[in-house]
Amino acid sequence: MNEFQSTEAGNEVTRREWLLILGELATVAGFSGVVPELTAALAVAEGQQTTGLPPGLYHASQEHLSHALSGLGGMRNLPTGSETEYVHANSLPFYPQFFSGEEFKLVTRLVEILLGKVDAAALSQAARWLDLYLDSAAGVRKAALSLDALHRTLAVTYYGETAVRVLETADPQEVVRLGLKALQQHAIDQYGRGFMTLGEEQQAQLIATVSTATLDSGLQKFFGVVRAEALRGYYTTADGLKELDYKGNWYYASCPGCEQEK
């Protein structure tokens, strides 16, 4: 057997097939600047079948690879709805999809209290992430409930039964809708007026009381969802990654530890 052949029976990649695949992707690599050896490796992976897993897993299509590779060189003219569609920066005004305009102002202020005085751009991105997360929640739950048995088994094996069950049953949209009403009522009960009419110090004090509410209260559940997604949104921004000292595919030779004194 030569070096261009697979070792698995029934899944042979001949020299001729190798050259055809390589020739097809090499053109893309030439435009995108991708190292040809990497392209070849991806081409071989495309030709190999994954056994023992549900159909479709870990099997990137050649169209997907071509789109991804061409994008590295700035070739962004991909048809709408294609397998690989890039997200472009949008210069148009942002309009929330889940929240109303007034709700989004309230939530942005709440996120600001939770994160502290962060950069305005990072705050905006974190608040937008929360809106996107909630707008997508129903679709995510529907997709989770639509998994076939093999895909669900794989998900449970990887993420755990609890995490999968949460995706199938949790309704963060309802939690946040009820939580926003409860927060407004809490502000009225404490100060006699709505949350956004309070001073910054009063708002912060009110949120501090919400964070210590009983665990089964609607306010506590609302606070938990908003806090978790605000943190997730912030720590995927450029500022958040910088704060984490994230350097991509790097690693420390030894754990740097915490320099802050106890």
LUMROSE-717490 format. One record per residue: residue number from 1; residue in three letters; x, y, z of N, C-alpha, C in turn. Coordinates in steps of 0.05 Angstrom, whole numbers. Each point is the difference from the previous one (the first is absolute). Layout:
! residues N
k:r:n_x:n_y:n_z:ca_x:ca_y:ca_z:c_x:c_y:c_z
NUM:ALA:X:Y:Z:X:Y:Z:X:Y:Z
...
! end
This chain:
! residues 262
k:r:n_x:n_y:n_z:ca_x:ca_y:ca_z:c_x:c_y:c_z
1:MET:17:-24:0:-17:24:0:18:25:0
2:ASN:-7:18:-18:17:24:-1:-9:21:20
3:GLU:15:22:2:-6:19:21:-25:17:-5
4:PHE:-12:-3:-23:-23:16:-6:-26:-16:4
5:GLN:2:-24:13:-23:-17:3:-9:-1:29
6:SER:-26:-1:5:-10:-3:27:5:-28:10
7:THR:3:-3:26:4:-27:12:-26:-14:5
8:GLU:-23:13:-2:-25:-12:5:-11:-13:-25
9:ALA:-8:-25:3:-11:-15:-23:-26:14:-9
10:GLY:-4:1:-26:-25:12:-10:0:30:0
11:ASN:22:12:7:1:29:1:27:9:-11
12:GLU:7:-10:-23:26:5:-12:0:26:-15
13:VAL:21:16:5:4:25:-15:24:-5:-18
14:THR:-6:-4:-26:22:-6:-18:16:25:-7
15:ARG:23:-5:-12:17:22:-8:-15:19:-19
16:ARG:-15:-12:-18:-15:16:-20:-21:18:15
17:GLU:-15:-13:19:-20:15:14:13:22:17
18:TRP:22:-6:12:15:20:16:7:24:-18
19:LEU:10:-5:-23:8:22:-18:-23:16:-10
20:LEU:-23:-14:-5:-24:15:-8:-10:18:22
21:ILE:-1:-11:24:-10:17:23:19:22:5
22:LEU:26:-6:0:20:20:5:-1:22:-21
23:GLY:-3:-9:-25:-1:20:-22:-24:18:2
24:GLU:-22:-11:9:-24:17:3:3:21:21
25:LEU:12:-8:23:2:19:22:26:17:-2
26:ALA:19:-9:-15:25:15:-2:-5:27:-14
27:THR:-20:1:-18:-6:25:-13:-11:20:20
28:VAL:-18:-9:17:-10:16:22:22:9:18
29:ALA:18:-19:7:22:7:19:18:20:-13
30:GLY:4:-1:-26:17:19:-13:-10:29:2
31:PHE:-27:3:-2:-12:26:3:0:9:29
32:SER:-4:-19:19:-4:8:27:26:2:16
33:GLY:21:-11:-11:26:1:14:3:-23:20
34:VAL:-18:-20:0:1:-22:18:24:-18:-8
35:VAL:14:-10:20:22:-18:-5:-10:-25:-14
36:PRO:12:-7:-23:-10:-23:-16:-1:-26:17
37:GLU:19:-4:17:0:-24:16:-24:-2:18
38:LEU:-9:23:11:-24:0:16:-24:-6:-16
39:THR:-2:11:-24:-22:-6:-18:-1:-30:-7
40:ALA:23:-11:-5:0:-29:-6:-10:-16:24
41:ALA:8:7:24:-9:-15:23:-30:2:3
42:LEU:-11:24:-5:-29:3:2:-14:-16:-22
43:ALA:12:-1:-23:-12:-15:-22:-1:-30:7
44:VAL:20:-10:12:0:-29:8:-21:-4:21
45:ALA:-2:18:19:-20:-2:21:-28:-1:-12
46:GLU:-4:16:-22:-26:1:-13:-7:-28:-12
47:GLY:20:-14:-9:-5:-25:-13:-5:-23:19
48:GLN:7:3:25:-1:-22:19:-28:-1:13
49:GLN:-10:-24:4:-26:-4:13:5:-5:30
50:THR:-17:13:17:2:-5:28:-20:-22:8
51:THR:10:-21:12:-16:-23:6:-9:2:29
52:GLY:-23:-12:6:-10:-2:28:-13:25:10
53:LEU:-4:20:-17:-13:25:9:-25:6:-18
54:PRO:-18:16:10:-24:6:-17:8:13:-26
55:PRO:-15:-4:-21:6:12:-26:3:30:1
56:GLY:20:11:-13:3:28:-2:20:12:20
57:LEU:6:-14:21:19:11:20:29:-2:-11
58:TYR:15:22:4:28:0:-6:5:-5:-30
59:HIS:-18:8:-17:4:-5:-28:-5:26:-15
60:ALA:20:17:-1:-2:26:-14:-3:-5:-30
61:SER:-18:14:-13:-3:-3:-28:21:16:-15
62:GLN:6:-8:-25:20:14:-15:-8:29:-6
63:GLU:-27:5:-2:-10:27:-5:6:17:25
64:HIS:-4:-12:23:5:15:25:30:7:2
65:LEU:17:-19:-6:29:5:2:9:21:-20
66:SER:-11:-2:-24:7:20:-21:-8:28:8
67:HIS:-24:3:12:-9:26:9:17:11:22
68:ALA:6:-18:19:17:8:23:27:9:-9
69:LEU:13:-16:-17:27:6:-9:0:26:-17
70:SER:-20:3:-17:0:24:-17:-4:25:16
71:GLY:-14:-2:23:-5:23:17:25:11:13
72:LEU:20:-18:4:25:9:12:14:21:-16
73:GLY:-4:0:-26:14:18:-17:-17:25:-7
74:GLY:-22:3:14:-17:23:-5:-22:-5:-21
75:MET:-2:-25:-10:-21:-6:-20:-26:-4:14
76:ARG:-16:20:4:-23:-1:17:-26:-2:-16
77:ASN:2:-4:-26:-24:0:-17:-14:-27:1
78:LEU:-11:-7:24:-14:-25:3:-30:3:-4
79:PRO:-13:-19:-13:-28:3:-4:-15:-2:27
80:THR:-22:16:2:-16:0:24:-11:-28:5
81:GLY:2:-9:25:-11:-27:7:19:-22:-6
82:SER:25:6:-8:19:-21:-5:10:-13:26
83:GLU:14:-22:-2:8:-15:24:19:17:18
84:THR:16:17:-12:18:17:15:-7:29:-6
85:GLU:-12:13:18:-8:28:-4:14:17:21
86:TYR:14:20:-8:15:17:19:-18:22:12
87:VAL:5:7:25:-14:22:13:16:25:-5
88:HIS:-12:20:-12:13:25:-6:-8:21:20
89:ALA:18:18:5:-6:22:18:-22:17:-12
90:ASN:-20:6:16:-24:15:-10:2:29:8
91:SER:0:18:-19:1:28:6:-27:12:5
92:LEU:-21:-15:-4:-27:10:4:-7:1:30
93:PRO:-19:17:8:-7:2:28:-10:-27:11
94:PHE:7:-6:25:-8:-25:12:-29:2:11
95:TYR:-16:-21:-6:-27:-2:11:-2:-27:13
96:PRO:-6:-1:26:-2:-26:14:-22:-17:-12
97:GLN:5:-26:0:-19:-19:-11:-19:-11:21
98:PHE:9:-3:24:-16:-11:22:-12:22:17
99:PHE:16:19:8:-9:21:18:-13:23:-17
100:SER:-18:15:14:-9:25:-12:22:20:5
101:GLY:-3:23:-12:20:21:2:5:8:29
102:GLU:-22:4:16:2:8:28:11:-23:17
103:GLU:-8:-24:-6:11:-23:15:30:-3:-5
104:PHE:8:6:-24:29:-3:-6:16:21:15
105:LYS:-10:24:3:13:20:15:3:-9:29
106:LEU:-21:-11:11:1:-10:28:20:-22:3
107:VAL:-1:-19:-19:18:-23:2:29:9:-4
108:THR:5:19:-18:27:10:-3:11:12:26
109:ARG:-18:15:13:8:12:26:5:-22:21
110:LEU:-16:-21:0:4:-22:18:26:-14:-6
111:VAL:7:-5:-25:25:-12:-8:23:17:9
112:GLU:-3:26:-2:21:19:8:5:-2:30
113:ILE:-21:-3:16:3:-3:29:15:-26:6
114:LEU:-7:-21:-14:12:-27:5:29:-1:-8
115:LEU:7:14:-22:27:-2:-10:18:22:12
116:GLY:-12:21:10:17:23:10:5:19:-24
117:LYS:18:18:5:5:21:-21:19:-11:-21
118:VAL:-12:-14:-19:15:-11:-22:-2:19:-24
119:ASP:16:-6:-20:0:16:-25:-28:0:-12
120:ALA:-8:23:-11:-27:2:-11:-5:-20:-22
121:ALA:20:-4:-17:-3:-19:-22:-4:-29:10
122:ALA:15:-7:21:-2:-27:12:-27:-3:13
123:LEU:-10:21:14:-26:-1:13:-22:-4:-21
124:SER:2:15:-22:-20:-2:-22:0:-29:-11
125:GLN:23:-11:-4:2:-27:-11:-12:-21:19
126:ALA:6:4:26:-11:-19:20:-30:1:1
127:ALA:-11:25:-1:-29:3:0:-13:-12:-25
128:ARG:13:4:-23:-10:-11:-25:1:-30:0
129:TRP:21:-11:13:2:-29:2:-24:-11:16
130:LEU:-7:14:22:-23:-9:16:-26:0:-17
131:ASP:-3:21:-16:-24:1:-17:0:-23:-21
132:LEU:23:-5:-11:2:-22:-20:-5:-27:13
133:TYR:12:-4:24:-4:-25:15:-30:-5:5
134:LEU:-14:20:9:-28:-3:7:-17:-3:-26
135:ASP:6:14:-20:-15:-2:-25:3:-28:-12
136:SER:23:-13:5:6:-26:-12:-9:-23:18
137:ALA:-8:6:25:-5:-21:20:-21:-20:-9
138:ALA:-22:10:-11:-21:-19:-8:9:-18:-22
139:GLY:15:10:-19:11:-16:-22:19:-21:10
140:VAL:17:8:20:19:-19:12:-14:-22:14
141:ARG:-21:6:15:-16:-20:14:-13:-19:-20
142:LYS:-11:11:-22:-13:-16:-20:20:-19:-13
143:ALA:24:10:-6:21:-17:-12:8:-22:19
144:ALA:3:7:26:8:-20:20:-21:-23:2
145:LEU:-26:8:-2:-21:-20:2:-3:-16:-26
146:SER:12:10:-21:-2:-14:-26:23:-19:-6
147:LEU:20:-1:18:23:-18:-5:-9:-29:-2
148:ASP:11:-14:-18:-6:-29:-1:15:-14:23
149:ALA:-7:-25:5:10:-14:24:30:-1:1
150:LEU:13:-5:-23:29:-3:-1:14:27:6
151:HIS:-10:21:-12:11:27:5:-3:8:30
152:ARG:-24:-6:11:-4:7:28:18:-16:18
153:THR:4:-26:-6:18:-16:16:28:11:-1
154:LEU:9:9:-24:26:12:-2:2:26:16
155:ALA:-21:16:-1:0:25:16:1:-5:29
156:VAL:-15:-20:10:0:-7:28:27:-10:9
157:THR:12:-16:-17:27:-11:6:20:22:3
158:TYR:-2:21:-17:20:21:0:-6:22:21
159:TYR:-26:8:1:-7:23:18:-12:-8:26
160:GLY:-10:-25:2:-14:-8:24:-30:2:-3
161:GLU:-14:-18:14:-30:0:-2:-12:26:10
162:THR:10:12:21:-11:24:11:0:23:-20
163:ALA:23:4:-13:3:22:-20:-19:-4:-23
164:VAL:-3:-24:-10:-18:-5:-22:-29:4:9
165:ARG:-7:-10:24:-27:3:10:-7:30:3
166:VAL:19:16:8:-6:29:3:-6:12:-27
167:LEU:15:-7:-21:-6:10:-27:-28:-8:-9
168:GLU:-9:-24:8:-25:-10:-9:-24:12:15
169:THR:4:9:25:-22:8:16:0:30:9
170:ALA:24:12:2:1:27:10:-13:20:-20
171:ASP:-12:21:11:-13:21:-16:10:27:10
172:PRO:25:8:-7:11:25:9:-16:24:-9
173:GLN:-14:-2:-23:-17:22:-9:-21:6:20
174:GLU:-14:-20:10:-21:4:19:12:10:27
175:VAL:23:-10:7:13:9:25:6:29:-1
176:VAL:10:9:-23:8:29:-2:-25:18:-3
177:ARG:-20:-9:-15:-24:16:-2:-13:4:28
178:LEU:-3:-21:15:-11:3:27:19:15:18
179:GLY:26:-4:-3:20:14:16:0:30:-4
180:LEU:-4:9:-24:0:29:-5:-24:13:14
181:LYS:-23:-13:-1:-23:10:14:4:0:30
182:ALA:12:-21:10:5:-2:29:21:21:9
183:LEU:19:5:-17:20:21:7:-12:27:2
184:GLN:-18:7:-19:-13:25:1:-18:3:25
185:GLN:-14:-22:6:-17:1:23:17:2:26
186:HIS:23:-13:0:18:1:23:10:29:4
187:ALA:6:13:-22:9:28:2:-22:18:11
188:ILE:-25:-5:-9:-22:16:9:-5:-5:30
189:ASP:2:-25:8:-4:-7:28:21:13:18
190:GLN:25:1:-10:22:11:16:2:30:0
191:TYR:-5:12:-24:5:28:-3:-24:16:-11
192:GLY:-21:-14:-7:-24:14:-9:1:8:-29
193:ARG:20:-9:-16:1:6:-28:16:-21:-16
194:GLY:-2:1:-26:12:-20:-17:31:0:1
195:PHE:11:-22:-9:29:-5:3:16:21:-15
196:MET:-7:7:-24:16:19:-16:-2:29:10
197:THR:-19:6:17:-2:27:11:16:3:26
198:LEU:12:-22:9:16:1:25:28:11:-6
199:GLY:13:10:20:28:8:-3:18:-25:-2
200:GLU:24:4:-9:18:-23:-4:5:-15:26
201:GLU:4:15:22:5:-14:25:-25:-16:9
202:GLN:-23:11:-4:-25:-15:8:-3:-24:-18
203:GLN:6:2:-26:-2:-23:-17:19:-22:9
204:ALA:25:7:6:20:-19:9:-9:-14:26
205:GLN:-11:16:19:-10:-11:25:-23:-20:-5
206:LEU:-17:8:-18:-23:-17:-7:9:-27:-11
207:ILE:19:1:-18:10:-25:-12:14:-17:21
208:ALA:13:13:19:13:-15:22:-20:-15:16
209:THR:-24:11:4:-21:-14:15:-11:-23:-17
210:VAL:-2:4:-26:-10:-21:-18:19:-24:1
211:SER:26:5:1:20:-22:-1:-1:-17:25
212:THR:-12:10:21:-2:-16:25:-28:-10:5
213:ALA:-17:2:-20:-28:-9:3:0:-31:2
214:THR:-22:-11:8:-2:-29:3:4:-13:-27
215:LEU:12:-24:0:8:-13:-25:-23:-7:-18
216:ASP:-23:-5:11:-23:-8:-17:-17:24:-9
217:SER:9:24:6:-16:23:-8:4:7:-30
218:GLY:-20:13:-12:3:8:-28:22:19:-4
219:LEU:4:18:19:22:20:-2:27:-13:1
220:GLN:3:-20:17:26:-14:2:6:-15:-26
221:LYS:-20:-13:-11:4:-15:-26:7:20:-22
222:PHE:-14:22:-1:6:21:-19:28:11:3
223:PHE:8:5:24:27:10:6:21:-20:-9
224:GLY:-5:-26:5:19:-21:-7:4:-1:-30
225:VAL:-22:1:-16:2:-1:-29:16:24:-11
226:VAL:-8:24:9:13:24:-10:29:1:8
227:ARG:6:-7:25:28:1:9:17:-20:-16
228:ALA:-9:-24:-4:15:-21:-14:6:9:-28
229:GLU:-20:10:-15:3:7:-28:15:26:-3
230:ALA:-3:18:19:16:25:-1:30:-6:2
231:LEU:7:-18:18:28:-8:4:10:-14:-25
232:ARG:-17:-18:-11:8:-15:-24:4:19:-23
233:GLY:-19:19:-3:3:19:-21:24:18:2
234:TYR:6:9:25:23:18:4:26:-14:-5
235:TYR:3:-25:10:25:-13:-2:5:-13:-27
236:THR:-17:6:-19:5:-7:-28:5:25:-17
237:THR:0:23:13:8:25:-14:30:3:1
238:ALA:10:18:-16:29:4:-1:11:9:28
239:ASP:-15:17:13:8:9:27:-1:-23:20
240:GLY:-21:-16:-1:-2:-23:18:22:-20:-4
241:LEU:7:-6:-25:21:-19:-6:27:11:9
242:LYS:4:26:-3:25:12:9:2:-2:30
243:GLU:-23:5:14:0:-2:29:7:-28:10
244:LEU:-8:-20:-16:6:-28:7:28:-8:-9
245:ASP:14:18:-13:26:-5:-11:-1:-23:-20
246:TYR:-21:-1:-15:-4:-21:-20:17:6:-24
247:LYS:16:-20:-9:18:4:-23:-5:-20:-22
248:GLY:-24:-11:-1:-6:-19:-21:12:-27:6
249:ASN:12:-12:-20:10:-27:2:28:0:13
250:TRP:2:12:23:25:1:15:-3:-16:26
251:TYR:22:-4:14:-3:-12:26:23:10:18
252:TYR:-4:-2:26:20:8:19:17:-24:7
253:ALA:27:4:2:17:-22:8:-5:-8:28
254:SER:-9:20:17:-8:-6:27:-23:19:7
255:CYS:-16:-8:19:-23:16:7:9:26:13
256:PRO:-10:23:-11:10:26:10:-11:6:28
257:GLY:-22:-13:7:-12:5:27:-12:27:2
258:CYS:-9:7:24:-13:26:6:20:17:15
259:GLU:4:24:-10:19:18:12:-12:17:22
260:GLN:-27:-1:3:-13:16:20:3:-13:27
261:GLU:8:16:20:3:-10:27:-27:-5:12
262:LYS:-1:-21:17:-25:-7:13:-5:19:23
! end
